[in-house]
Amino acid sequence: MRIKILIIALVLFTSCSKSKPNPESGFFICGADLSALPQIKSTHAVFYNLSGQKEDFLTILKNSGVNTIRLRLWNYPVTEHSSFSEVKTFSAKIHSLGLKVWIDLHYSDTWADPSH
């Protein structure tokens, strides 16, 4: 699990700039889909910044230039993950850090799946 998180973090760190977007050139989106982060955190995962210090994952991303977070919202979730309640709480935390939130509504994991 740590290897996967490290790989994701490295991709984000190398693809996002710490520089602020130039208003005259438009807003540049540097984002990540963190729909699974609440579920990962429920396993008591620990995240480290590039200095090797424990730090909140959202703070690590923000300090690395990420400015937009995408969250999946299930219409009828099987568990509490990606439910309205979880997404509402998580998006408030994301927004409080000054990040933009994009909600991606998923109506079904069965009829919208080509394999079904």
MMTF fields as JSON, N, C-alpha, C and O atoms, coordinates in Angstrom:
{
  "mmtfVersion": "1.0.0",
  "mmtfProducer": "UNKNOWN",
  "numBonds": 463,
  "numAtoms": 464,
  "numGroups": 116,
  "numChains": 1,
  "numModels": 1,
  "chainsPerModel": [1],
  "groupsPerChain": [116],
  "chainIdList": ["A"],
  "bondAtomList": [4, 2, 8, 6, 12, 10, 16, 14, 20, 18, 24, 22, 28, 26, 32, 30, 36, 34, 40, 38, 44, 42, 48, 46, 52, 50, 56, 54, 60, 58, 64, 62, 68, 66, 72, 70, 76, 74, 80, 78, 84, 82, 88, 86, 92, 90, 96, 94, 100, 98, 104, 102, 108, 106, 112, 110, 116, 114, 120, 118, 124, 122, 128, 126, 132, 130, 136, 134, 140, 138, 144, 142, 148, 146, 152, 150, 156, 154, 160, 158, 164, 162, 168, 166, 172, 170, 176, 174, 180, 178, 184, 182, 188, 186, 192, 190, 196, 194, 200, 198, 204, 202, 208, 206, 212, 210, 216, 214, 220, 218, 224, 222, 228, 226, 232, 230, 236, 234, 240, 238, 244, 242, 248, 246, 252, 250, 256, 254, 260, 258, 264, 262, 268, 266, 272, 270, 276, 274, 280, 278, 284, 282, 288, 286, 292, 290, 296, 294, 300, 298, 304, 302, 308, 306, 312, 310, 316, 314, 320, 318, 324, 322, 328, 326, 332, 330, 336, 334, 340, 338, 344, 342, 348, 346, 352, 350, 356, 354, 360, 358, 364, 362, 368, 366, 372, 370, 376, 374, 380, 378, 384, 382, 388, 386, 392, 390, 396, 394, 400, 398, 404, 402, 408, 406, 412, 410, 416, 414, 420, 418, 424, 422, 428, 426, 432, 430, 436, 434, 440, 438, 444, 442, 448, 446, 452, 450, 456, 454, 460, 458],
  "bondOrderList": [1, 1, 1, 1, 1, 1, 1, 1, 1, 1, 1, 1, 1, 1, 1, 1, 1, 1, 1, 1, 1, 1, 1, 1, 1, 1, 1, 1, 1, 1, 1, 1, 1, 1, 1, 1, 1, 1, 1, 1, 1, 1, 1, 1, 1, 1, 1, 1, 1, 1, 1, 1, 1, 1, 1, 1, 1, 1, 1, 1, 1, 1, 1, 1, 1, 1, 1, 1, 1, 1, 1, 1, 1, 1, 1, 1, 1, 1, 1, 1, 1, 1, 1, 1, 1, 1, 1, 1, 1, 1, 1, 1, 1, 1, 1, 1, 1, 1, 1, 1, 1, 1, 1, 1, 1, 1, 1, 1, 1, 1, 1, 1, 1, 1, 1],
  "groupList": [{"groupName": "MET", "atomNameList": ["N", "CA", "C", "O"], "elementList": ["N", "C", "C", "O"], "formalChargeList": [0, 0, 0, 0], "bondAtomList": [1, 0, 2, 1, 3, 2], "bondOrderList": [1, 1, 2], "singleLetterCode": "M", "chemCompType": "L-PEPTIDE LINKING"}, {"groupName": "ARG", "atomNameList": ["N", "CA", "C", "O"], "elementList": ["N", "C", "C", "O"], "formalChargeList": [0, 0, 0, 0], "bondAtomList": [1, 0, 2, 1, 3, 2], "bondOrderList": [1, 1, 2], "singleLetterCode": "R", "chemCompType": "L-PEPTIDE LINKING"}, {"groupName": "ILE", "atomNameList": ["N", "CA", "C", "O"], "elementList": ["N", "C", "C", "O"], "formalChargeList": [0, 0, 0, 0], "bondAtomList": [1, 0, 2, 1, 3, 2], "bondOrderList": [1, 1, 2], "singleLetterCode": "I", "chemCompType": "L-PEPTIDE LINKING"}, {"groupName": "LYS", "atomNameList": ["N", "CA", "C", "O"], "elementList": ["N", "C", "C", "O"], "formalChargeList": [0, 0, 0, 0], "bondAtomList": [1, 0, 2, 1, 3, 2], "bondOrderList": [1, 1, 2], "singleLetterCode": "K", "chemCompType": "L-PEPTIDE LINKING"}, {"groupName": "LEU", "atomNameList": ["N", "CA", "C", "O"], "elementList": ["N", "C", "C", "O"], "formalChargeList": [0, 0, 0, 0], "bondAtomList": [1, 0, 2, 1, 3, 2], "bondOrderList": [1, 1, 2], "singleLetterCode": "L", "chemCompType": "L-PEPTIDE LINKING"}, {"groupName": "ALA", "atomNameList": ["N", "CA", "C", "O"], "elementList": ["N", "C", "C", "O"], "formalChargeList": [0, 0, 0, 0], "bondAtomList": [1, 0, 2, 1, 3, 2], "bondOrderList": [1, 1, 2], "singleLetterCode": "A", "chemCompType": "L-PEPTIDE LINKING"}, {"groupName": "VAL", "atomNameList": ["N", "CA", "C", "O"], "elementList": ["N", "C", "C", "O"], "formalChargeList": [0, 0, 0, 0], "bondAtomList": [1, 0, 2, 1, 3, 2], "bondOrderList": [1, 1, 2], "singleLetterCode": "V", "chemCompType": "L-PEPTIDE LINKING"}, {"groupName": "PHE", "atomNameList": ["N", "CA", "C", "O"], "elementList": ["N", "C", "C", "O"], "formalChargeList": [0, 0, 0, 0], "bondAtomList": [1, 0, 2, 1, 3, 2], "bondOrderList": [1, 1, 2], "singleLetterCode": "F", "chemCompType": "L-PEPTIDE LINKING"}, {"groupName": "THR", "atomNameList": ["N", "CA", "C", "O"], "elementList": ["N", "C", "C", "O"], "formalChargeList": [0, 0, 0, 0], "bondAtomList": [1, 0, 2, 1, 3, 2], "bondOrderList": [1, 1, 2], "singleLetterCode": "T", "chemCompType": "L-PEPTIDE LINKING"}, {"groupName": "SER", "atomNameList": ["N", "CA", "C", "O"], "elementList": ["N", "C", "C", "O"], "formalChargeList": [0, 0, 0, 0], "bondAtomList": [1, 0, 2, 1, 3, 2], "bondOrderList": [1, 1, 2], "singleLetterCode": "S", "chemCompType": "L-PEPTIDE LINKING"}, {"groupName": "CYS", "atomNameList": ["N", "CA", "C", "O"], "elementList": ["N", "C", "C", "O"], "formalChargeList": [0, 0, 0, 0], "bondAtomList": [1, 0, 2, 1, 3, 2], "bondOrderList": [1, 1, 2], "singleLetterCode": "C", "chemCompType": "L-PEPTIDE LINKING"}, {"groupName": "PRO", "atomNameList": ["N", "CA", "C", "O"], "elementList": ["N", "C", "C", "O"], "formalChargeList": [0, 0, 0, 0], "bondAtomList": [1, 0, 2, 1, 3, 2], "bondOrderList": [1, 1, 2], "singleLetterCode": "P", "chemCompType": "L-PEPTIDE LINKING"}, {"groupName": "ASN", "atomNameList": ["N", "CA", "C", "O"], "elementList": ["N", "C", "C", "O"], "formalChargeList": [0, 0, 0, 0], "bondAtomList": [1, 0, 2, 1, 3, 2], "bondOrderList": [1, 1, 2], "singleLetterCode": "N", "chemCompType": "L-PEPTIDE LINKING"}, {"groupName": "GLU", "atomNameList": ["N", "CA", "C", "O"], "elementList": ["N", "C", "C", "O"], "formalChargeList": [0, 0, 0, 0], "bondAtomList": [1, 0, 2, 1, 3, 2], "bondOrderList": [1, 1, 2], "singleLetterCode": "E", "chemCompType": "L-PEPTIDE LINKING"}, {"groupName": "GLY", "atomNameList": ["N", "CA", "C", "O"], "elementList": ["N", "C", "C", "O"], "formalChargeList": [0, 0, 0, 0], "bondAtomList": [1, 0, 2, 1, 3, 2], "bondOrderList": [1, 1, 2], "singleLetterCode": "G", "chemCompType": "PEPTIDE LINKING"}, {"groupName": "ASP", "atomNameList": ["N", "CA", "C", "O"], "elementList": ["N", "C", "C", "O"], "formalChargeList": [0, 0, 0, 0], "bondAtomList": [1, 0, 2, 1, 3, 2], "bondOrderList": [1, 1, 2], "singleLetterCode": "D", "chemCompType": "L-PEPTIDE LINKING"}, {"groupName": "GLN", "atomNameList": ["N", "CA", "C", "O"], "elementList": ["N", "C", "C", "O"], "formalChargeList": [0, 0, 0, 0], "bondAtomList": [1, 0, 2, 1, 3, 2], "bondOrderList": [1, 1, 2], "singleLetterCode": "Q", "chemCompType": "L-PEPTIDE LINKING"}, {"groupName": "HIS", "atomNameList": ["N", "CA", "C", "O"], "elementList": ["N", "C", "C", "O"], "formalChargeList": [0, 0, 0, 0], "bondAtomList": [1, 0, 2, 1, 3, 2], "bondOrderList": [1, 1, 2], "singleLetterCode": "H", "chemCompType": "L-PEPTIDE LINKING"}, {"groupName": "TYR", "atomNameList": ["N", "CA", "C", "O"], "elementList": ["N", "C", "C", "O"], "formalChargeList": [0, 0, 0, 0], "bondAtomList": [1, 0, 2, 1, 3, 2], "bondOrderList": [1, 1, 2], "singleLetterCode": "Y", "chemCompType": "L-PEPTIDE LINKING"}, {"groupName": "TRP", "atomNameList": ["N", "CA", "C", "O"], "elementList": ["N", "C", "C", "O"], "formalChargeList": [0, 0, 0, 0], "bondAtomList": [1, 0, 2, 1, 3, 2], "bondOrderList": [1, 1, 2], "singleLetterCode": "W", "chemCompType": "L-PEPTIDE LINKING"}],
  "groupTypeList": [0, 1, 2, 3, 2, 4, 2, 2, 5, 4, 6, 4, 7, 8, 9, 10, 9, 3, 9, 3, 11, 12, 11, 13, 9, 14, 7, 7, 2, 10, 14, 5, 15, 4, 9, 5, 4, 11, 16, 2, 3, 9, 8, 17, 5, 6, 7, 18, 12, 4, 9, 14, 16, 3, 13, 15, 7, 4, 8, 2, 4, 3, 12, 9, 14, 6, 12, 8, 2, 1, 4, 1, 4, 19, 12, 18, 11, 6, 8, 13, 17, 9, 9, 7, 9, 13, 6, 3, 8, 7, 9, 5, 3, 2, 17, 9, 4, 14, 4, 3, 6, 19, 2, 15, 4, 17, 18, 9, 15, 8, 19, 5, 15, 11, 9, 17],
  "groupIdList": [1, 2, 3, 4, 5, 6, 7, 8, 9, 10, 11, 12, 13, 14, 15, 16, 17, 18, 19, 20, 21, 22, 23, 24, 25, 26, 27, 28, 29, 30, 31, 32, 33, 34, 35, 36, 37, 38, 39, 40, 41, 42, 43, 44, 45, 46, 47, 48, 49, 50, 51, 52, 53, 54, 55, 56, 57, 58, 59, 60, 61, 62, 63, 64, 65, 66, 67, 68, 69, 70, 71, 72, 73, 74, 75, 76, 77, 78, 79, 80, 81, 82, 83, 84, 85, 86, 87, 88, 89, 90, 91, 92, 93, 94, 95, 96, 97, 98, 99, 100, 101, 102, 103, 104, 105, 106, 107, 108, 109, 110, 111, 112, 113, 114, 115, 116],
  "secStructList": [7, 2, 2, 2, 2, 2, 2, 2, 2, 2, 2, 2, 2, 2, 2, 7, 7, 1, 1, 7, 7, 7, 6, 6, 6, 7, 7, 7, 7, 7, 3, 3, 3, 7, 6, 6, 2, 2, 2, 2, 2, 6, 6, 6, 7, 7, 7, 5, 7, 6, 6, 1, 7, 5, 7, 7, 2, 2, 2, 2, 2, 2, 2, 6, 6, 7, 7, 3, 3, 3, 3, 3, 3, 3, 1, 1, 7, 1, 1, 1, 6, 6, 7, 2, 2, 2, 2, 2, 2, 2, 2, 2, 2, 2, 2, 2, 6, 6, 7, 3, 3, 3, 3, 3, 3, 3, 7, 7, 1, 1, 6, 6, 1, 6, 6, 7],
  "xCoordList": [0.826, 0.0, 0.868, 0.553, 1.966, 2.845, 3.48, 3.665, 3.813, 4.428, 3.452, 3.847, 2.17, 1.174, 1.03, 0.981, 0.963, 0.814, 2.043, 1.924, 3.211, 4.444, 4.486, 4.891, 4.069, 4.066, 3.102, 3.436, 1.902, 0.924, 1.476, 1.364, 2.066, 2.609, 3.737, 3.804, 4.615, 5.715, 5.204, 5.739, 4.183, 3.601, 3.049, 3.269, 2.335, 1.766, 2.846, 2.736, 3.89, 4.934, 5.706, 6.144, 5.877, 6.646, 5.8, 6.344, 4.464, 3.613, 2.996, 2.403, 3.115, 2.498, 3.568, 4.589, 3.322, 4.264, 3.83, 2.636, 4.791, 4.468, 4.133, 3.621, 4.417, 4.158, 2.665, 1.886, 2.286, 0.883, 0.484, 1.296, -0.779, -1.216, -1.254, -1.587, -0.915, -0.941, -2.363, -2.862, -3.038, -4.429, -4.606, -5.669, -3.578, -3.685, -3.6, -4.091, -2.984, -2.866, -3.953, -4.0, -4.824, -5.893, -5.522, -4.375, -6.498, -6.3, -5.831, -6.492, -4.715, -4.19, -4.615, -4.34, -5.282, -5.76, -4.703, -4.251, -4.325, -3.44, -4.204, -4.279, -4.771, -5.681, -5.372, -4.473, -6.153, -6.036, -7.408, -8.22, -7.66, -8.89, -8.591, -7.819, -9.203, -8.972, -10.212, -10.407, -11.045, -12.273, -12.009, -12.817, -10.899, -10.596, -9.844, -9.614, -9.458, -8.658, -9.354, -8.693, -10.644, -11.268, -11.203, -11.021, -11.352, -11.261, -9.837, -9.629, -8.859, -7.452, -7.139, -6.462, -7.628, -7.381, -8.02, -7.531, -9.104, -9.752, -8.876, -9.142, -7.84, -6.885, -5.716, -4.747, -5.811, -4.78, -3.474, -2.388, -3.596, -2.412, -1.709, -2.348, -0.4, 0.417, 1.085, 1.596, 1.079, 1.659, 2.835, 2.833, 3.845, 5.061, 5.318, 5.093, 5.789, 6.142, 7.538, 8.157, 8.027, 9.331, 10.493, 11.593, 10.252, 11.282, 11.262, 12.077, 10.337, 10.249, 9.458, 9.5, 8.731, 7.928, 6.484, 5.974, 5.819, 4.397, 3.616, 3.853, 2.684, 1.89, 0.579, 0.514, -0.459, -1.741, -1.564, -0.872, -2.193, -2.01, -2.504, -1.876, -3.611, -4.105, -3.115, -2.937, -2.48, -1.478, -0.272, 0.274, 0.145, 1.261, 0.939, 1.768, -0.27, -0.655, -0.721, -0.219, -1.342, -1.455, -0.074, 0.161, 0.84, 2.2, 2.97, 3.999, 2.484, 3.134, 2.5, 2.902, 1.511, 0.925, -0.442, -1.017, -0.984, -2.324, -3.327, -3.241, -4.282, -5.261, -6.708, -7.633, -6.913, -8.266, -8.332, -7.448, -9.39, -9.59, -10.915, -11.946, -10.868, -12.077, -12.546, -11.747, -13.866, -14.45, -15.592, -16.41, -15.634, -16.721, -17.861, -17.632, -19.09, -20.273, -21.205, -21.699, -21.44, -22.339, -23.782, -24.079, -24.662, -26.093, -26.631, -27.346, -26.288, -26.683, -25.434, -25.19, -24.633, -23.39, -23.659, -24.631, -22.775, -22.873, -22.396, -22.944, -21.37, -20.846, -20.964, -21.542, -20.424, -20.456, -19.464, -19.559, -18.507, -17.502, -18.124, -18.849, -17.817, -18.361, -19.857, -20.545, -20.354, -21.754, -21.878, -20.873, -23.101, -23.334, -22.733, -22.093, -22.932, -22.427, -20.897, -20.335, -20.235, -18.772, -18.236, -17.307, -18.808, -18.345, -18.579, -17.738, -19.704, -20.0, -18.967, -18.447, -18.677, -17.702, -16.301, -15.59, -15.911, -14.566, -14.4, -13.346, -15.425, -15.307, -15.208, -14.543, -15.856, -15.735, -14.306, -13.782, -13.674, -12.27, -11.365, -10.484, -11.589, -10.783, -10.946, -9.965, -12.177, -12.464, -11.852, -11.396, -11.835, -11.272, -9.765, -9.204, -9.116, -7.688, -7.439, -6.292, -8.515, -8.369, -8.283, -7.92, -8.611, -8.578, -9.974, -10.982, -10.018, -11.295, -11.731, -10.898, -13.044, -13.6, -14.486, -15.346, -14.269, -15.128, -15.817, -15.162, -17.122, -17.895, -18.265, -18.79, -17.994, -18.304, -19.382, -19.112, -20.593, -21.723, -21.736, -21.74, -21.741, -21.816, -23.195, -23.533, -23.973, -25.337, -25.403, -26.245, -24.512, -24.605, -23.26, -22.497, -22.975, -21.779, -22.153, -21.3, -23.408, -23.829, -24.304, -23.674, -25.397, -25.929, -25.026, -25.115, -24.147, -23.244, -21.947, -21.103, -21.78, -20.575, -20.778, -21.701, -19.932, -20.106, -20.05, -20.559, -19.451, -19.352, -20.652, -20.782, -21.607, -22.889, -23.978, -25.138],
  "yCoordList": [-1.193, 0.0, 1.255, 2.224, 1.246, 2.417, 2.691, 3.847, 1.635, 1.796, 2.504, 3.411, 2.089, 2.719, 4.195, 5.041, 4.505, 5.894, 6.702, 7.844, 6.114, 6.796, 7.082, 8.168, 6.115, 6.304, 7.411, 8.27, 7.4, 8.444, 9.808, 10.78, 9.872, 11.138, 11.638, 12.832, 10.751, 11.155, 11.7, 12.681, 11.076, 11.572, 12.975, 13.859, 13.181, 14.495, 15.54, 16.665, 15.183, 16.142, 16.572, 17.719, 15.671, 16.014, 16.676, 17.263, 16.597, 17.167, 18.499, 19.166, 18.899, 20.144, 21.146, 20.789, 22.372, 23.438, 24.179, 24.287, 24.685, 25.462, 26.912, 27.653, 27.316, 28.695, 28.956, 28.074, 30.163, 30.568, 30.786, 31.24, 30.457, 30.681, 32.17, 32.999, 32.491, 33.862, 34.19, 33.559, 35.154, 35.464, 35.843, 35.612, 36.42, 36.833, 35.657, 35.735, 34.575, 33.409, 32.376, 31.347, 32.626, 31.685, 30.822, 30.81, 30.111, 29.254, 27.878, 27.22, 27.447, 26.127, 25.157, 25.384, 24.085, 23.101, 22.029, 21.393, 21.846, 20.749, 19.979, 20.404, 18.843, 18.164, 16.706, 16.125, 16.137, 14.72, 14.197, 14.927, 12.937, 12.279, 11.622, 10.667, 12.137, 11.613, 10.939, 10.918, 10.393, 9.734, 8.633, 8.419, 7.944, 6.818, 7.229, 6.387, 8.491, 8.894, 8.645, 8.16, 8.947, 8.625, 7.124, 6.748, 6.293, 4.848, 4.448, 3.603, 5.047, 4.775, 5.243, 4.539, 6.43, 6.952, 6.077, 6.023, 5.394, 4.52, 3.325, 2.641, 3.071, 1.995, 2.529, 1.812, 3.79, 4.464, 4.624, 4.495, 4.907, 5.153, 6.419, 7.361, 6.424, 7.565, 8.111, 7.347, 9.428, 10.069, 10.925, 11.534, 10.961, 11.716, 12.7, 12.391, 13.882, 14.868, 14.552, 13.571, 15.378, 15.119, 15.242, 14.763, 15.882, 15.989, 14.799, 14.721, 13.871, 12.681, 12.883, 12.036, 14.003, 14.282, 13.891, 14.046, 13.376, 13.048, 14.329, 15.364, 14.235, 15.405, 14.939, 13.864, 15.754, 15.454, 15.397, 16.235, 14.405, 14.194, 15.392, 15.759, 16.0, 17.178, 18.332, 19.06, 18.502, 19.555, 19.274, 20.189, 18.026, 17.646, 18.005, 18.587, 17.653, 17.945, 19.446, 19.928, 20.183, 21.635, 22.277, 23.134, 21.867, 22.412, 22.022, 22.623, 21.025, 20.578, 21.174, 20.844, 22.052, 22.751, 22.27, 22.835, 21.241, 20.776, 21.846, 22.367, 22.168, 23.205, 22.735, 23.466, 21.521, 21.017, 19.535, 18.752, 19.167, 17.775, 17.289, 17.948, 16.135, 15.511, 14.455, 13.676, 14.435, 13.433, 12.72, 13.346, 11.424, 10.6, 10.586, 10.448, 10.729, 10.652, 9.597, 9.755, 8.527, 7.471, 7.857, 8.441, 7.538, 7.755, 6.801, 7.221, 5.521, 4.499, 3.731, 2.633, 4.288, 3.613, 2.324, 2.22, 1.353, 0.079, 0.252, -0.358, 1.091, 1.394, 2.901, 3.611, 3.374, 4.812, 5.576, 6.798, 4.868, 5.534, 6.05, 5.342, 7.297, 8.035, 8.289, 8.533, 8.23, 8.573, 10.087, 10.792, 10.58, 12.02, 12.579, 13.631, 11.896, 12.374, 12.467, 13.474, 11.428, 11.429, 12.497, 13.224, 12.597, 13.575, 14.996, 15.87, 15.233, 16.563, 16.967, 18.082, 16.06, 16.337, 16.528, 17.462, 15.629, 15.683, 16.925, 17.56, 17.273, 18.447, 19.73, 20.678, 19.771, 20.941, 21.091, 22.203, 19.967, 20.011, 20.482, 21.318, 19.94, 20.321, 21.813, 22.526, 22.268, 23.673, 24.584, 25.681, 24.146, 24.964, 25.18, 26.125, 24.31, 24.463, 25.366, 25.612, 25.853, 26.746, 26.024, 26.626, 24.748, 23.966, 23.949, 24.055, 23.817, 23.684, 22.226, 21.321, 22.006, 20.649, 20.427, 21.251, 19.318, 18.899, 17.62, 16.666, 17.596, 16.412, 15.674, 16.27, 14.398, 13.541, 12.562, 11.641, 12.76, 11.937, 10.62, 10.612, 9.516, 8.174, 7.609, 7.381, 7.394, 6.908, 5.422, 4.991, 4.629, 3.184, 2.534, 2.997, 1.467, 0.682, -0.608, -1.469, -0.741, -1.945, -1.605, -2.035, -0.844, -0.618, 0.263, 0.219, 1.074, 1.925, 1.208, 1.763, -0.01, -0.794, -1.643, -2.456, -1.473, -2.219, -3.741, -4.476, -4.218, -5.663, -6.254, -7.474, -5.405, -5.867, -5.689, -6.018],
  "zCoordList": [0.0, 0.0, 0.0, -0.69, 0.772, 0.829, -0.525, -0.905, -1.252, -2.563, -3.508, -4.24, -3.493, -4.361, -4.018, -4.911, -2.731, -2.307, -2.71, -3.154, -2.556, -2.923, -4.423, -4.837, -5.235, -6.685, -7.068, -7.884, -6.486, -6.778, -6.37, -7.117, -5.196, -4.708, -5.612, -5.903, -6.056, -6.927, -8.254, -8.77, -8.803, -10.057, -9.85, -10.678, -8.753, -8.485, -8.243, -8.731, -7.494, -7.169, -8.404, -8.492, -9.352, -10.541, -11.609, -12.544, -11.495, -12.531, -12.136, -12.983, -10.902, -10.445, -10.048, -9.462, -10.368, -10.066, -8.81, -8.529, -8.061, -6.87, -7.228, -6.389, -8.459, -8.843, -8.944, -9.306, -8.624, -8.681, -10.142, -10.948, -10.484, -11.858, -12.189, -11.342, -13.409, -13.884, -14.324, -15.256, -13.69, -14.04, -15.51, -16.087, -16.109, -17.51, -18.469, -19.595, -18.032, -18.907, -18.635, -19.308, -17.667, -17.342, -16.15, -15.703, -15.651, -14.479, -14.917, -15.72, -14.405, -14.715, -13.622, -12.444, -14.009, -13.038, -12.841, -13.793, -11.604, -11.227, -10.164, -9.012, -10.556, -9.659, -9.434, -10.042, -8.534, -8.192, -7.796, -7.226, -8.098, -7.661, -6.321, -6.245, -5.276, -3.93, -3.364, -2.148, -4.229, -3.798, -2.777, -1.873, -2.913, -2.031, -0.762, 0.106, -0.636, 0.529, 1.87, 2.788, 2.041, 3.33, 3.664, 4.822, 2.66, 2.887, 3.243, 4.114, 2.581, 2.895, 4.311, 5.06, 4.685, 6.036, 7.111, 8.239, 6.766, 7.754, 8.12, 9.108, 7.333, 7.644, 8.468, 8.718, 8.889, 9.692, 8.925, 9.49, 7.629, 6.802, 7.282, 7.751, 7.158, 7.562, 6.304, 5.485, 6.155, 4.983, 5.405, 6.475, 4.541, 4.813, 3.678, 2.507, 4.04, 3.018, 2.481, 2.892, 1.569, 0.958, 1.939, 1.665, 3.08, 4.118, 5.061, 5.981, 4.839, 5.673, 6.951, 7.843, 7.056, 8.248, 7.997, 6.888, 9.045, 8.93, 8.661, 9.284, 7.721, 7.38, 6.751, 6.154, 6.888, 6.274, 4.757, 4.179, 4.111, 2.686, 1.871, 0.878, 2.275, 1.555, 1.627, 0.65, 2.761, 2.921, 2.042, 1.426, 1.98, 1.112, -0.339, -1.04, -0.784, -2.16, -2.421, -3.436, -1.5, -1.672, -1.757, -2.608, -0.878, -0.88, -2.132, -2.44, -2.854, -4.088, -5.339, -6.455, -5.162, -6.29, -6.726, -7.656, -6.08, -6.426, -5.986, -4.874, -6.872, -6.536, -6.687, -6.334, -7.208, -7.442, -7.062, -7.412, -6.343, -5.936, -6.513, -6.379, -7.15, -7.696, -6.709, -6.189, -6.453, -5.565, -6.275, -6.948, -6.116, -6.665, -5.651, -4.45, -6.144, -5.308, -5.903, -7.02, -5.156, -5.621, -5.336, -4.294, -6.247, -6.064, -5.0, -4.09, -5.113, -4.131, -3.7, -4.201, -2.775, -2.383, -1.603, -0.855, -1.798, -1.084, 0.361, 1.278, 0.556, 1.891, 2.111, 1.288, 3.206, 3.474, 2.611, 2.494, 2.0, 1.171, -0.121, -0.819, -0.408, -1.56, -1.424, -2.415, -0.2, 0.067, 0.166, 0.266, 0.14, 0.237, 1.521, 1.501, 2.618, 3.906, 3.909, 4.338, 3.436, 3.421, 2.47, 2.82, 1.28, 0.296, 0.797, 0.591, 1.446, 1.987, 3.041, 3.015, 3.96, 5.018, 4.447, 4.818, 3.537, 2.961, 2.084, 2.109, 1.313, 0.447, 1.273, 0.858, 2.425, 3.306, 3.808, 3.879, 4.156, 4.611, 3.474, 3.676, 2.284, 1.115, 0.837, 0.629, 0.838, 0.557, 1.614, 1.291, 2.877, 3.956, 3.782, 4.338, 3.016, 2.737, 1.523, 1.15, 0.915, -0.227, -1.56, -2.57, -1.571, -2.803, -3.434, -2.735, -4.736, -5.432, -5.382, -5.328, -5.401, -5.343, -6.563, -6.876, -7.244, -8.348, -7.922, -7.503, -8.027, -7.676, -8.959, -9.9, -8.987, -10.133, -9.689, -8.918, -10.171, -9.758, -10.534, -11.765, -9.801, -10.387, -10.064, -8.902, -11.097, -10.887, -10.57, -9.782, -11.183, -10.997, -11.27, -12.117, -10.552, -10.854, -11.575, -11.792, -11.943, -12.672, -14.067, -15.033, -14.225, -15.566, -16.407, -17.634, -15.79, -16.566, -16.912, -17.615, -16.432, -16.68, -17.933, -17.975, -18.956, -20.2, -20.013, -20.859, -18.938, -18.733, -18.176, -18.079, -17.814, -17.279, -18.333, -18.083]
}
